[in-house]
C-alpha cells in the first residue's frame, strides 16, 4: 500500500477525479454569480444536458429535476432538497414554533425564550380563529399580510380592521370528483409470505413485473377496473363488492378531509391524484399511498386510451371554456362525490356519512358511457379569430 493511501490522503480534486477543471452549470440569468463563476480559474461552463460537477440553479430547476438526476458523490448544488422548510414564510414560522415548544419541553422556558425573535404570526385561513383571538386582545394594532410564496413585496398589505381580510376566513369548499375508470395491478406469481425476497411476488409495479422471466407481454399484469369489479362480483357476490367500493369511497373522502385545512386553498389550483389501494384476502381496502403525479405513460394501447380519456375529462371538469353550469354531478367519466358534503346518487336513499361509508354518487368500475354523456352535456365552444 502506498504511503499517501495508508494515511488516508485523498489528493486534489484533479487527482481524485482525473480532471483538470471543474465543470459548472448556472441556470440563472446573467448576474453577479455568473460573473464570479466565469472568472474562476479552471472552471468551465457546460450548457443544456452536459455533465456538471457544480450547479448553481434556481428552485424551479431543483423541483423539476432533483428526484430524477443521478449525482456522483463529488458534485455540489446550491439548494437543499426541501429548502422551503425555512424559506417559505408559513413553514419557517411553523418550524420555529415547533422548535420553541421542543426547547421548552426538553430544556425549559428560559432556553425557549431565546426564540422570541419572530413576531406573532398566523397562517391564513387555517389559523383564522386563533388570529381573531389575538387580534381582539390587541385592539388598534397594525398587522401585515404576506403571501407565503412570493417575493419583492408582491401581494403584501397592512391592515387594522378585520373587515379588510374577511375573504381570508373562508375556506374553499372541498370538491372531489372520482373517475369511473382505473386499473388493478397484479403480480405474476401467486402471493406467499414463505418467500419475502422475491420481488416479482410482492411488487405489482409494471416496471418490475415486465422484467420477470415468464412475463406475458400480451396479457400484461393489469386489468381495467370494470374487469376487476366483474370478477370480484362473480367470486364474492354483489353485496360484498358494493361494501368494498363504499369503503374505498370512504378512503378517498377521509384522506382529502385530513389535509383540507393544511393544503393552501387557491381557486387557481386543482389536483389529479392517483390512489394506490391494496386489497387483502377479506376484501378490505388499505391505502398505500397517494400520487400527486400519477404516471401517464401507457403500458399498452388499452392503457393509453384510458389515460387519454381520463386527461381529456379532467380538462372538461376544469372547464377553461366555461361550458359548465357548476351544478353538474357528472362530467364525462367523472362523478361528483363530494361538494362540501357527500353527493348522493339520484336513486339512492340518503344516508349519513359515517364509518360504514355512504351511498355516494360514485360508479368506480361501472360502465363508462362518457361519449354519450359528453354529447348531451357540452355544447360546442365558439372559437373565433379577433378581427
Secondary structure, DSSP 8 states (H G I E B T S, - for coil): --HHHHTT----HHHHHS-SSEEEEE-S-SSHHHHHHHHSTTEEE--TT---SEEE--HHHHHHHGGG----TT-EESS-TTTHHHHSHHHHHHHHHHHHHHHHHHT-HHHHGGG--S-----TTTTHHHHHHHHHHSTT--EEE--TT--TTTT-EEESSGGGGGGGG-----EEEEES--EEE--SS---TT-SS-HHHH---HHHHTTSTT--TTTTTEEEHHHHHHHHHHHH-HHHHHHHHHHHHHHHHHHHHHTTTTS---TT-----EEEEEE-TT--EEEEEEETT-----SSHHHHHHHHHHHHHHHHHHTTT----S--SEETTEEEEEESSB-B-TTS-----BTTB--BS--TTS---HHHHHHHH----------
